[in-house]
């Protein structure tokens, strides 16, 4: 399972991989980019196969490279989730249903997303955000 870590106390921002089946680690290492770090985070339990592949912050100002990496990762995950298995799909993801439609950024910054929903979003989009905020235990989509 690939995880993009951002703002997690005690863990450096970056791309991490959790190897769920230890017998698959060697084949994963061969299949992925050779320049990946494959470092266990400090304090990680020995039996948890969690590795940092790339260090970096996708949300920092001017960090275009991290955002590109995150967008590529999102595209790959959506492609995998949309694949047909025995004639059925696990999920169908419509990339047009995001701020800016199919021309919009796949991974907008938090400020960019907030600006979109406040100034351009449709009422049903704001209602969806409110409902999700309530389910997440906050009173507003921004948590304020």
Secondary structure, DSSP 8 states (H G I E B T S, - for coil): -EEEE-SBTTB-SEEEEE-SSGGGHHHHHHHS-TT---B--TT--TT--EEEEEE--SSSTT-HHHHHHHHHHHHHHHHHHHSEETTEES----TTSSTTGGGS-TT--HHHHHHHHHHT--HHHHHHHHHHHHHTT-SSTT--
